[in-house]
């Protein structure tokens, strides 16, 4: 889903001069929120003797939640929900950029990840979303490089992907 749809159903209102008003004529303000996270990933892969062959977005929730139901740790969706992996096509990898709407995946913070060097699997909360970039050696296809990039906020300890938010990774 590359274009996030919006649906607004208002039964008892009228529209005057591009303003939504109640039947009584009072101004009615609405806060519109996207149910999704806009994820944009860009890369410029130039490693001698290795070619980037696969990019996979992993641990992406499968379903959008109209109302988030955080657990005791203030994370959502539940680890028992459905998750999916998104594998980019060969053409998308050549393009050097990929963007799409995904459901929110709020996993929390980990202060042990206090710099980008510590934003690793051991410090990522369970269920955190990440991108895997896999490169293959040009001479020996058994030699591979596998990079794992955890998604989340700008702070290296933030592993949250909130709805109604744009995330850009370069």
C-alpha positions as CSV (number, residue, x, y, z in Angstrom):
1,X,0.0,0.0,0.0
2,X,1.9,3.0,-1.2
3,X,-0.8,5.6,-0.8
4,X,-2.4,5.6,2.7
5,X,-6.2,6.1,2.3
6,X,-8.3,8.3,4.5
7,X,-11.9,7.8,5.3
8,X,-14.1,10.3,7.0
9,X,-17.8,9.6,7.7
10,X,-19.7,12.3,9.4
11,X,-23.4,11.7,9.6
12,X,-24.8,14.9,11.2
13,X,-22.7,17.8,9.9
14,X,-22.8,20.4,7.2
15,X,-19.9,22.0,5.2
16,X,-19.9,25.7,4.6
17,X,-17.0,27.5,2.9
18,X,-14.7,24.5,3.4
19,X,-15.5,24.4,7.1
20,X,-17.1,21.5,8.8
21,X,-19.9,22.6,11.1
22,X,-22.4,20.9,13.4
23,X,-26.0,20.9,12.4
24,X,-26.4,23.9,14.8
25,X,-23.8,25.9,12.9
26,X,-21.0,25.6,15.4
27,X,-17.4,25.2,14.1
28,X,-16.3,21.6,14.5
29,X,-12.5,20.9,14.4
30,X,-11.2,17.5,13.6
31,X,-7.8,16.0,14.2
32,X,-7.0,13.7,11.4
33,X,-4.3,11.0,12.1
34,X,-2.7,8.5,9.8
35,X,-2.9,4.9,11.1
36,X,0.5,4.2,9.7
37,X,4.2,5.0,9.7
38,X,5.8,6.4,6.5
39,X,9.1,4.5,6.1
40,X,11.7,5.7,3.6
41,X,15.1,4.0,3.2
42,X,17.8,5.2,0.9
43,X,21.2,3.6,0.3
44,X,24.3,4.1,-1.8
45,X,26.2,0.8,-1.5
46,X,29.7,0.8,-2.8
47,X,31.9,-2.0,-1.4
48,X,34.7,-3.3,-3.5
49,X,34.2,-6.9,-4.8
50,X,30.6,-7.1,-3.3
51,X,27.3,-6.5,-4.9
52,X,24.1,-5.7,-3.0
53,X,21.7,-8.6,-3.7
54,X,18.9,-8.4,-1.1
55,X,17.2,-5.9,1.1
56,X,14.6,-7.2,3.5
57,X,12.5,-5.2,5.9
58,X,11.9,-7.6,8.8
59,X,9.5,-7.8,11.8
60,X,7.0,-5.5,10.2
61,X,3.5,-5.8,11.8
62,X,0.9,-7.2,9.3
63,X,-2.2,-5.3,10.5
64,X,-3.0,-1.7,11.2
65,X,-4.6,-0.9,14.5
66,X,-7.3,1.8,14.7
67,X,-6.8,2.0,18.5
68,X,-3.4,1.0,19.8
69,X,-3.6,-1.3,22.8
70,X,-0.2,-1.0,24.7
71,X,0.8,-3.7,27.1
72,X,2.3,-3.2,30.5
73,X,5.6,-2.1,28.9
74,X,3.7,0.5,26.8
75,X,4.6,-1.4,23.6
76,X,2.4,-2.5,20.8
77,X,1.3,-4.4,18.8
78,X,1.5,-7.6,20.8
79,X,4.4,-9.9,20.1
80,X,1.7,-12.6,19.4
81,X,0.3,-10.6,16.5
82,X,1.1,-11.4,12.8
83,X,4.4,-10.0,11.4
84,X,5.8,-10.0,7.9
85,X,9.0,-9.5,6.0
86,X,9.1,-7.3,2.9
87,X,11.7,-8.3,0.3
88,X,12.6,-5.6,-2.2
89,X,12.7,-6.5,-5.9
90,X,15.9,-6.3,-7.9
91,X,14.7,-3.1,-9.5
92,X,13.9,-1.5,-6.1
93,X,17.4,-2.3,-5.0
94,X,18.9,-0.7,-8.1
95,X,16.8,2.4,-7.5
96,X,18.6,3.1,-4.2
97,X,15.5,4.1,-2.4
98,X,12.3,2.5,-1.1
99,X,9.3,4.1,0.6
100,X,6.0,2.7,1.9
101,X,3.4,2.9,4.6
102,X,3.7,0.3,7.4
103,X,1.8,-0.3,10.7
104,X,3.2,1.2,13.8
105,X,5.7,-0.9,15.8
106,X,6.3,0.6,19.2
107,X,9.0,-1.3,21.0
108,X,10.4,1.2,23.5
109,X,13.8,2.5,24.4
110,X,17.0,0.7,25.6
111,X,19.6,3.0,27.2
112,X,22.3,0.3,26.6
113,X,22.1,1.4,23.0
114,X,23.7,4.8,23.8
115,X,25.4,5.3,20.3
116,X,24.8,4.0,16.8
117,X,27.6,1.4,17.4
118,X,25.4,-0.2,20.1
119,X,22.2,-0.2,18.1
120,X,22.6,-4.0,17.7
121,X,20.5,-7.2,18.1
122,X,21.6,-7.7,21.7
123,X,20.3,-4.2,22.7
124,X,17.1,-4.2,20.5
125,X,13.9,-4.9,22.3
126,X,12.1,-8.1,21.2
127,X,10.0,-7.5,18.1
128,X,11.9,-4.5,16.9
129,X,11.8,-3.8,13.1
130,X,15.0,-3.8,11.1
131,X,16.3,-3.8,7.6
132,X,18.7,-6.6,6.4
133,X,21.1,-5.6,3.6
134,X,22.8,-8.7,2.1
135,X,25.8,-8.4,-0.3
136,X,27.5,-11.2,-2.2
137,X,31.1,-11.5,-3.2
138,X,31.6,-11.0,-7.0
139,X,34.1,-14.0,-7.2
140,X,32.8,-16.4,-4.6
141,X,29.0,-16.5,-4.0
142,X,29.5,-18.3,-0.7
143,X,31.0,-15.1,0.8
144,X,28.4,-12.8,2.0
145,X,28.1,-9.6,4.0
146,X,24.9,-9.2,6.1
147,X,24.2,-5.7,7.5
148,X,21.3,-5.3,10.0
149,X,19.9,-1.8,10.6
150,X,17.4,-1.4,13.4
151,X,14.6,1.1,12.7
152,X,13.3,3.6,15.1
153,X,13.7,7.3,16.2
154,X,16.7,9.6,15.8
155,X,18.0,8.8,19.2
156,X,20.1,5.6,19.1
157,X,18.2,4.2,22.1
158,X,14.8,4.7,20.4
159,X,13.4,1.5,18.7
160,X,9.8,2.9,18.2
161,X,8.0,3.4,14.9
162,X,5.0,5.5,15.8
163,X,1.9,6.0,13.6
164,X,1.3,9.4,12.0
165,X,5.1,9.8,11.7
166,X,7.6,9.9,8.9
167,X,10.9,8.1,9.3
168,X,13.8,8.6,6.8
169,X,17.0,6.5,6.8
170,X,19.9,7.4,4.6
